[in-house]
Amino acid sequence: MLSKIELKSTYGIDVGTASYLMHVQEPFTQHKDVYQLLWLEKGEVTITLPTNQKLIKQGDCLFLGKNELFRLTAHSPYSLCYVQFTDSFYCRTELDKHFLNDCKFFDNSKAINSINLKEEQLSFAHYYVRSLIKLNTEDYSDINYMLAHNIVERMLLFIINCHIDKYVQYHKEKLTPLEMQYTIRFNELLRKDVKHQRSVNYYAKQMNISVAKLTQISKEVFGSTPKKVINSVVVNEIKLLLKHTPLTVKEIAFELNFEDVSNFIRFFSTTTGMSPTEYRELK
C-alpha cells in the first residue's frame, strides 16, 4: 500500500535524522512520490520491502525509489539520516529526469541496493546532510533552491564515484562492455589526475575517445555532464584537504593547480555555497 501523505515542502525536499531506542527518539514520515536516501549513522537495523529484506549496519547508505515503502525493525538503538525529494525538486532538465528514471541504485525490485561509506567519506555525508537541514529551515529563494539541488546532485555523484564498481554492476544490463570499460577508466583517471587536470578534453584524449562520446557516456551513467562530474571530484578533494591537512587555502589552491587563490575560492564558493575557510571551520 502506498503512502498517502504528501510531502509539503516549498523546496520539494525533506531531510533530517531519525532514531530508535536512543535518549531522544525521532521518528520520520515516509511520504508518497519521493526518492529516499537513508544513511545509518549508528547501530544495526533490518529493512523490509515488499519483496526483499536486508540487515544494514553502521555506515550503510540505502537508495529507495519513488513509492518504495519499507519497514525498519531493530532490537538495539540506532540513528539514521534521511533525504527525501520529489521529481519536481530534482528534475530541472530532461537529463535529470533521465538519470532518476534509469538509475538502478533506486530500483530495489531484485535486491536492496546499499553501499557502505568508508571512514574518510563520512565527513562528506555529515556536511551534505547538515547543509540540507540548514537550507530546509530557511525561507525559499531561487538561490537556496539551487544550492539544495546542487547538494543532492553532488551527494549522488560523490556516492557513485566512490563506489563506481558497484554502480557499474547495478547498470550492467543497460551498459555495453565497452561503456562499462570507459566508465571505469574515466573514474580511474579522475582519481589519479584530478589534482592537476580539470579539462574534459584531457580525459577524452587519455581514453582515446571524442569529447562528444565521453559526454554521452557520462550522461548515460552519471546523469550529468563530464564537467560536472570532474568538478564534483575536485570539490571533494578540496574538502579532504581542508579537513584533514594543515595546508593553507593558498597551498591547497596550488596543490590542485588553480591559477590563483581568488579563482580557487570562487570555484569552491560557487559550488558549495560557502568559502573554504567557512567549510574548514565547520564542526
N, C-alpha and C positions, 0 to 999 in steps of 0.2 A: 504494500500500500504506500502510495506516495505521500510525502508531507504536504499539508495544505497551508502551511504557514509561509506567507510571502516574506521575502527579505525587504524590510522597509528601511532603506538607506538611500540618501541622496546620491552617494557615490556608486551604489550597487555592490558594496563590499561589506563584509563583517569580519572582524579579526579580534582575537583575544586569547585568553587562557582558560582552561578548564581543569578541574581536579576532583579526585575522589578519595575519601578517607584521609584527606590531608587536614591540617589545622583549620584551614578555611576551604570549604567545598564550593567549587564554582562550576555549575552545570552550563551547558551551552545548547542552543537550539539548532536542530537541523532544518534548514529552510528548503523550500522547493525551488527547482530550476537554478541550482547553484553548483559550481565546481568547488571541490574542497581539497585543501592541503592540511594534513594533520602531522604534527611533529611531536613525538613523545619525548618530553624532557626528562622525566623520571619514572622509574618503575617498569612494570610489565602489564600488559592488558591484551585480552583476546578480542579481536574484531570479527564480527559475524555479519556477512552479507547474505542475501537470499540463497546464493549458490556456493559460497565459499566461506572458509573460516581460517584465521591465522593468528598466531601469537606474535605480538610485536613487542620489541624491547627498547630500552633507553637508546635514544639517538635515531630510531627508525622514523622515516618520513613516508607517509602514505598519500596516494593520489586517488581521489574519488570523483567520478564523472557526474554529470548532471543527473539528479534524482537517484543516485546510488545511495540509498539509505542503509544504515548499519546499526549494530548494537555493540556496545563495549561492556565487557564483563571483566572483573578483577577481584582478587581476594586480598590484595595489599594496596597501599597507597600509590597513586600515580598522578602525574600532571602532564598536560599537553598544551600545545599552542595550535590554533586553528586559523585558517584563512578561507573564507567562503566568498565567491564572487560570481556575478551573473554574466551572461553573454553580452549584455549591453555595456557592462563595465569594461570587459576585456577587448571586445571585437570592434575596434575603431576602423579597421580595414578588412578587406576580403582575406588578406594574408593571415590576420589574427584569427578570423573565423575558420579558415582552412586548418590552421595549426591546432585549435581546440578540437575540431571535429575529427582530425586524423591522429591526434596524439595518443598512442597506445598506453601511455602512463595513466590516462584517465579511463581506461577500459579494463574493468576487473571481471569480465564475464568468464574468462578461462582461469585466472588466478589473481590473487590480490597483489597488486604491484607495490613494492616498497623498496626503498634504498636506505642504507644506514649512513648517517652523517659522521664523518671522522672527526677526531678531536679538533684538528685545525680548521674544520669547516663550521664549527658550532658558533664562533663569533659572528660569522656572516648571518646565520639563521637568527641569532638574537637581534642583530642590528636590523634586519629586514622586518621582523615582527614588531619590534619597538617603534620603528619608523611608521609602519602602517597603523598601529594603535594610536599614535600621536596624531596622524593625519585624519583618522576617522573621527576624532573628537573635535576637530576644527570646523569652522564654517566652510561651506562649499565655495570653491573658486575653481576656475578653469586650471589655474596653476597647480592647486592641490590635487585636482583630479589627475592631471598629467603626471605628477610626482607619484601618486598612488599606483597608477597604471604602470609606470616605468619600474617601480619597485617589484611588483608582481611579475612583470616580464623578466626582470633580472633574476628574481628568485628561480624561475623556471629554467632560464638559460644557465644559471650557476649550477643547479642540480644536474641538468643534462650534461654539462661539460665535465663535471666531477665524476659522473657515472656513465660515460659515453658507451662503454662496452655493454652495460645492461640496457641502455636506451636502444642501441642498435639491435640487441637481441629481441626486445619487445617489438621492434619495427621490421624484423627480418622478412615478414610476409609481403611487405609492400616495397622493400628496397631490393634492387638488383645486387648481385655480389659486387659489382664494380662500384655502385653507390655506397655500399657498406664499407668498401675499401677506402674510398675517397673520404668518407666521414671520419673514419678512424685516423687516417693520415692527417686530415685537417686538424683534428684535435691534438695529435702528437706534435705537429708543427707549432701550434699555439702554445703548448706547454714549454716547448724548447726555445722558441724565438720571440715570444710576445713582448719580452722586456726591451727588445731592440727594433722590432718590426710591427707596425700597425697598418701597413698598406695591404689592401685586398689584392692588389696586383702582385705583390711579393708572394703571397701564399698560393695564388693561382699558378704562378711560374714554378714554384717549388713542386707543385703537384702535376705539372705538365698538362694543365687544362686551361681553358679560357676563363676570364672573369665571369662571363655570362654563365658558363657551366657551373662554376663554384657558387654563383648566386642561386642558380636553380636548385642545386643540392642543398644549400643552406636553408633556403625557404622550405624545401620539402621536409628536411629532417628537423631543423630547429624552429621553423615557423618564423624566421627572422632573416634579415639580410646578413651577409658575412661581416659587413662593417659593424653592425650591432653586436654580433657575436664576439668579434675582436675587442670592441670597446668594453663589453661586459667582463671579459677575461682580464683586460688591463685594469679596470676598476677593482676587481678582486685582488689583483697583485698589489695595487696601491694600499688597499685596506690591510692586507697581511703585513706589509712593510710598516705601515703606520702603527699597528697594534703590537707587533712582535719584534720590532727592531728599534734601536735608539737613533736611527738615521733622521736627520732633519728633513723638513719638507723640501728644501733645496737639493739635498743629497738624493732623496727619493726621485725627484724630477730628473736629475742627472742619471740615476740608475736606470730609469725607464726611457731614457733617450728623448726627453722633451727638450724643445729648443730653448725654452726659458721657464722660469718659475711661474710667471704670470699666466702663461699658456697652460701649464700643468694645473694650476689652481682653478682656472676657468673650466678646464676639461672635467675635473673632479666635481666641482660645484654644480655644473650643468647637469651631470648625470646622476648625482646623489642628492642634491638639494642642500648640501652643507659644505663648508670648506674642509680641507684636510685637517686643519687644526681642531675644528669642532668635532670631527669624527674621532680623532685621536683622544680627545678629552671625554668621549662617551664612556660611561661606566657599564 
